[in-house]
Amino acid sequence: MNDELAKTLAELVAVAARGRVEAAQLEADTALLTTGVALDSVEVLELVVSIEERLGVELTQDDLAPAHWASFAALLRLVQGRLAR
């Protein structure tokens, strides 16, 4: 796992969550859509835009599947996979 990427992604999640979670609090198993961070649909879209702009990753419609957003680790794997392309 790329520590710098994880740190940047955690910061983006924290901003999208509007203060409900600090970047340093995000663990691999932290839920993003349900309990835990509980991002709503608008926050997910804002996070998608932030990821695309800050990390230069293009996310597709398929990338919005809930499984990719179930936890911080799942989202990190998705972004890592897109960066590897």
Secondary structure in CASP SS format (residue, H / E / C, confidence):
PFRMAT SS
TARGET T0000
AUTHOR 0000-0000-0000
METHOD secondary structure of the structure
MODEL  1
M C 1.00
N C 1.00
D H 1.00
E H 1.00
L H 1.00
A H 1.00
K H 1.00
T H 1.00
L H 1.00
A H 1.00
E H 1.00
L H 1.00
V H 1.00
A H 1.00
V H 1.00
A H 1.00
A C 1.00
R C 1.00
G C 1.00
R C 1.00
V C 1.00
E C 1.00
A H 1.00
A H 1.00
Q H 1.00
L C 1.00
E C 1.00
A C 1.00
D C 1.00
T C 1.00
A E 1.00
L C 1.00
L C 1.00
T C 1.00
T C 1.00
G C 1.00
V C 1.00
A C 1.00
L C 1.00
D C 1.00
S H 1.00
V H 1.00
E H 1.00
V H 1.00
L H 1.00
E H 1.00
L H 1.00
V H 1.00
V H 1.00
S H 1.00
I H 1.00
E H 1.00
E H 1.00
R H 1.00
L H 1.00
G C 1.00
V C 1.00
E C 1.00
L C 1.00
T C 1.00
Q H 1.00
D H 1.00
D H 1.00
L H 1.00
A C 1.00
P H 1.00
A H 1.00
H H 1.00
W H 1.00
A C 1.00
S E 1.00
F H 1.00
A H 1.00
A H 1.00
L H 1.00
L H 1.00
R H 1.00
L H 1.00
V H 1.00
Q H 1.00
G H 1.00
R H 1.00
L H 1.00
A C 1.00
R C 1.00
END
